[in-house]
């Protein structure tokens, strides 16, 4: 019976981690706001708009990758939780008449 309780504990741990990753997939890093004024040093424009656009494009790609990684991790934890629950059920079935 002790082994089955251990499997139940693992089920709950994996389920909790899966829920955390599933919730984190919707969290995104905010993009930069284009509040930088166009400035010039010695008559040469600094290109602040281009810089903000490049950073925002990088942030969009990073957010997409992080969402995918969190989704994949959540699915893995849910599968591990189901496997642990199945192991607990098999242990109960072997012990109980």
C-alpha positions in Angstrom: 0.0 0.0 0.0 2.9 2.3 0.7 4.1 2.1 -2.9 0.7 3.1 -4.2 0.7 6.2 -2.0 4.1 7.1 -3.4 2.6 6.9 -6.9 -0.3 9.1 -5.9 2.2 11.7 -4.5 4.0 11.6 -7.9 0.7 12.0 -9.7 -0.1 15.1 -7.7 3.4 16.6 -8.2 3.4 16.0 -11.9 -0.2 17.3 -12.2 0.8 20.5 -10.3 3.9 21.1 -12.5 1.8 20.5 -15.6 -0.8 23.0 -14.5 2.0 25.6 -13.8 3.5 25.2 -17.2 0.1 25.2 -18.9 -0.7 28.5 -17.1 2.7 30.0 -18.0 2.3 29.3 -21.7 -0.1 32.3 -21.8 2.4 34.7 -20.1 4.3 36.9 -22.5 7.1 39.3 -22.2 5.7 42.8 -23.1 7.0 44.6 -26.1 8.8 47.9 -26.0 6.7 51.0 -26.5 8.0 53.4 -29.1 8.4 56.4 -26.7 12.0 57.0 -27.8 12.3 60.4 -29.5 14.2 60.5 -32.7 17.5 62.0 -31.8 20.6 62.9 -33.7 24.2 63.1 -32.8 26.2 65.5 -34.9 23.4 65.5 -37.5 23.2 61.7 -37.8 19.9 60.1 -36.8 20.2 57.4 -34.1 17.6 55.1 -35.6 15.6 54.6 -32.4 12.4 53.4 -34.3 14.4 50.7 -36.1 15.9 49.5 -32.8 12.5 49.3 -31.1 11.1 47.4 -34.1 14.0 44.9 -34.0 13.6 44.3 -30.3 9.9 43.9 -30.6 10.4 41.3 -33.4 12.8 39.4 -31.2 10.4 39.6 -28.3 7.6 38.2 -30.5 9.7 35.3 -31.6 10.9 34.6 -28.0 7.3 34.7 -26.7 6.2 32.1 -29.4 9.1 29.8 -28.4 8.5 30.1 -24.7 4.8 29.4 -25.2 5.6 26.3 -27.2 8.2 25.1 -24.7 5.7 25.6 -21.8 3.0 23.8 -23.8 5.4 20.8 -24.5 6.5 20.7 -20.8 2.9 20.7 -19.6 2.0 17.8 -21.9 5.0 15.9 -20.7 4.0 16.4 -17.1 0.4 15.5 -17.8 1.6 12.3 -19.4 3.8 11.6 -16.4 0.9 12.2 -14.1 -1.3 9.8 -16.0 1.5 7.2 -16.0 1.9 7.6 -12.2 -1.8 7.3 -11.7 -1.9 4.1 -13.8 1.0 2.7 -11.8 -0.9 3.5 -8.5 -4.0 1.8 -9.9 -2.0 -1.3 -11.0 -0.5 -1.5 -7.5 -3.9 -1.2 -5.9 -5.2 -3.9 -8.2 -2.4 -6.3 -7.3 -2.8 -5.7 -3.6 -6.6 -5.6 -3.2 -8.5 -8.9 -3.9 
